[in-house]
Every structure is written in C-alpha cells, then in structure tokens.
C-alpha cells in the first residue's frame, strides 16, 4: 500500500498537466483576436488554431490509450507531458501561423497521451474506499482549469503577450514530468493484445483532416475547386474505408457495434453536439467582444467568467438535476439551454453596454445547458454499456465530442464567413468608396495590424465609416451562424427524446465481429 503522502502527490502530478490542458482549450480563445492581428490572418486561419488541436486530440485519444495498456501507462504519461511541453515552446516562439499550427497539433497529441492515462493512474493509486475522493479532485481540477483559462489568457495577452500563454506551460511540464518519473510506477495490461490498429488510425485522421479542411476552404473557393474537391473526396473515402475496416476487426479502434444500443447512440449524439455548440459559440463571442465592442483581452476574459463560474456551480448541481429530471430530460433540456445562448446572440449590436450584458446572460444560460448536456449524456452513455466495454466506450464518447467540436466550428465558420463576405462586398459596392480605399476596408476585415494602421491614417469620418461597414458585416455573419446553431440545438433536442435506458448494457452479449487477417500494425 502506498504511503498517504505519496498517493496524494500522484494526484498532484496528474492534476497539474490536466489544469494546463483544460486552461489551454478555453483560455486561448481570448487571445485569438490578438494572434490574428499579429500574424495578419483571417477568421478561417484562427479556426484552425482551435481545430488542429481538437482533431489531434480526438484522433490520438483512442490509440494512445491502447498504447498505454501495451507498452506501459507511465511511459505514455511521460511522453505526453514531454510532447505537450515541447509543443508549448514551438507555439510560444512561432514566427508565423504555420509554425503555430504545428505546435498546436503537437499539443493535441501530447494532451491525448496524458489524458488517456491520467485517470487510471489516479484510480489505481487509491483503495476503493478513497478512490472517489481522488477522482473527484482530478475532475474538479479540469473544471477549474477550464474556468480559469480565459482570465489567465486575457491577463497574459494584455500585460505581456499571447505567447506567454504557451510559455508558462514549460515549468509546469518540467515539474509534472519529474513527479511522474519519481512517483508513478509502470503498469500495463498483460492480457491486452499486442495489436494496434495503425491503419484505422491513419484512415480516420486523414479523413477528418481532409473533410474539415475542405469545409473551411469553401469560404474562399467553390466546391469544384481542386483545393476543396479533392480533400473532400479523399477525406470522405478515408472515413468510409475506416468504418468498413473497423466493422471487420476483432479488436477495432472504434467499436461501432456499441451504437446498436439506442441509449448509447442518443447520448453520444447529444454529447457530441454539445461540443459543436460550445466551440462555435465561444469562438465567435470572443471575436465579437474584442473586434466589434473593442474590449481588451482581459475584459473579454472577465466576461467569459460568467460562463466559467456558472460552469463550476452547475457541475456541482448536476446530480440534483439528474434526480429531478432524469437522464433523458436532463440532457435534452441542457441542449435546449445551449440553443438559448445563440438565440440571444442573434440580437447583439455594436452598443458596448448592451452587448456585454447580453453576452453575459447568454453565457450563464449556455453554461448551465452545456454542463447538463455534456455531463449527463456521458453518464447516460456509460450506463448503457457493459463493464467490459467501459474503457473503449468512454474513449469513443470523448473522441466523438472533440471531433464534432472541430467539425461544428468549421461548418458554422463557413456560414459566418460566407455571409460576412457577401455583406461586406454589397456594402462596399454601394458605399461609393474610391477603389483605392476598398482594399483598406477589406483588409480591416482580416484584423491585421497593417490594415488597422493604414485605416488609422485616414480621416476620422472615413475610418469610422469603414469600421461601421466591417462591424455590420460581422454582425450579419454572426446572426446567420447563430441561427444555424439554434436550428442544430432544436433538432438535437428531438434526438434526445428518443433516449431509452438500456435493459441490457451494450457489449454484454454482442458477438465478436468476423475478423479476417488484420492489417499490419
């Protein structure tokens, strides 16, 4: 039996990186407008700063989880923390957006490696009677990181640089690495198969990246453009091949047979859509607060606290909501409340006082809905599977949420950018601005420092007119994007009502799929 102090030091070693990676997801959103101005990039590129992380995390979560069972959980933990720390250095010193995206992808890989092993390490360090408290602390750390991220991101961005939001991860990674090295004993599943579905991993990763890339390129190109068409076709073919492959394997990366359970399927859909709504809503609200209302990164982070604090309080009360409403109504109402946030956002304008007040109210309602939809759907999904399938079922739920978050941000971003561009073109053509100043207005749309500087040299009247034109185009695009989210939330509520508790957990009697010779791994 481990000494009491050693057990709790293991919890500390696991919670430090967890705080870091959850703070990173939410906190970076506040820094995006500043990153966009520094690099002179469009909204589409800023979406990739979020999406490349989500896709890397989701794609690697299942295979590195299985890798830990095979080669050792401690080894994968150490690799995850080291990769995340090194990737933070790359991101923090990135000279351009391309290097930043590479760093973000590597961060996602490191986060997946750590996240896939940390809970089992905490669980194994404690006897059954103390395990619940330790896991509760682990979970609460993730929530706290998500809550603290925006304000930390705002403070570092305004008082130092957005780069420090990455660089502060370095000492934390070093300390966490040392603690894992000293405290965590190596463990693996000796009964686990040595087979790792490398082909399936390559297919699903290539497919997801191809499809998301094609969707995000549609705002500048037609669907028949080679830069859109071929990634879309290639990604679609890869995803179809992935599904066909997984159905034939005895030990698939994704066990699609679990979706035969209506309970598991409906909870997976609701949990995934909750992340579609979360990432697309918070992304555009941050741009609105800073680019339209002119708030600083710190002020935007403070407004974000309305969501974060409500998130913590609602998480504590989730059990009460389940007791009173049940799983089906709890998660369905949660999705409905998440639709109220975008509905409020449709009425946003350029008045700072009203805009901040509306966003604050939207954040509070949205946060309650997010906690209910995410947490209750996860609990419902896990109750729908047999104990023997708990590991793969949990990984599938987590992966599907992050994949759908990336996909949702791409689709909503496409709607936003298409409508915004069309509105800007119409406004500029009707304004009678000289041709030499049209490019200045269009440059401001990207938010680059160079464009802002040039416009600042124009007369106050012309600069004000240009800014108003850009703000109106942004709000038009935002309205269209939020209408889409409201429709998605409403449709998902209907799916939630189909939930029925499983009488027999999925996987109890599911026969193993026919498995010809597996592809080389």
Buried (B, 14 or more C-beta within 10 A) or exposed (E): EBEEEEBBBBBBBBBBBBBBBBBBBBBBBBBBBBBBBBBBBBBBBBBBBBBBBBBBBBBBBBBBBBBBBBBBBBBBBBBBBBBBBBBBBBBBEBEEBEEBBBBBBBBBBBBBBBBBBBBBBBBBBBEEEEBEEBBEBBBBBBBBBBBBBBBBBBBBBBEEBBBBBBBBBBEBBEBBBEBBEEBBEEBBBEEEEEBBBEBBBBBBBBBBBBBBBBBBBBBBEEEEEEBBBEBBEBBBBBBEBBBEBBBBBEBBBBBEBBBEBBBBBBBBBBBBBBBBBBBBBBBBBBBBBBBBBEBBBBBBBBBBBBBBBBBBEBBEEBEEBBEEBBBBBBBBBBBBBBBBBBBBBBEBEBEBEEBBEBBBBBBBBBBBBBBBBBBBBBBBBBBBBBEEBEBBBBBBBBBBBBBBBBBBBBBBBBBBBBBBBBBBEEBBEEBEBEEEBBEBBBBBBBBBEEBBEBBEEBEEEBBEBBBEBBBBBBBBBBBBBBBBBBEBBEEBBEBBEEBEEBEEBBBEEBEEBEEEEBBEE
